[in-house]
Amino acid sequence: MRPLLPVVCCLGLAACASAEYRDNAEQANRDPRCLDQPNVPGQAPAPWCDPRGSTTFGGKKPPPVDFTRKAKDD
């Protein structure tokens, strides 16, 4: 039972993490400035035409949890 406890704790903490993936490949394909790519070997394309992806971890904080008890109208 004890070897299972760290695994359960890690899974619980991993569920609280957030990741956001951004990709600009579709935007680069639609940009009319990117239609005429350079055809000279070794020449880099424009930075806005280079499709890239990025991931950001922990970008948003979860809303705070309210533990106050509210009075019941019984």
N, C-alpha and C positions, 0 to 999 in steps of 0.2 A: 504494500500500500504506500509506503514512504517513497519509493522511486517514482510513483505516479504523481505525487504532489507537485514537484517542480514542473512537470509537463502541463498539468492543469493550470498552474499559475501563469506560465508563459502563454498559453492559449488565451487565457482571460485578459492578459495585458495586451496581446496582439489584437484582440478584438476592439480595443479602445483606440488603436492607431488609425490614422487616416492618410491616404495617399491620393494625389491628384496627378493625372497624366495629361500632358498637353502635346499636341501634334499639329504642325503647320503644313503638312504635305498637301492637304486639300486646298488650302489657301494659296500655296505656291503654284499649284496646277491651274487655278482659276485666274491668276494674275496675268494680264496681257503682256507685262514687261518681261515675263519669264518664258514666253513662247520662243523667242529667238535666243537660244542658249549659245554661248561662245563655242566655236568648233575648233579652236586652236588648242592643241594638246598642252596641258600644264596650266592653262588659264582657268582660274577659279570662277565659278558662277557668282552672281550677285548674292549678297548675304540674305536678302529677302526671298530669293528663289531656292535656297538650299533647304530641302525638307529635313526638319529635325524634330526630335521628340524629347521631352523632359519630364521628369517625375519629381514632385515635391511631397515630402513627407511631413505630416503634422501641421498642415496649413491652417486648419480651422480648429478652434477650441469648442468642445461640446458646451451646450448651455448648462448653467449651474443647476444643481438639483436642490429643490426646496424641501427640507425635511420638517418644516413647521406643521404642527397639527392644527387642523381647522375644527372649530366647534361644530358638532352635529346638532341638528334641530330635531331631536327625537321627542 
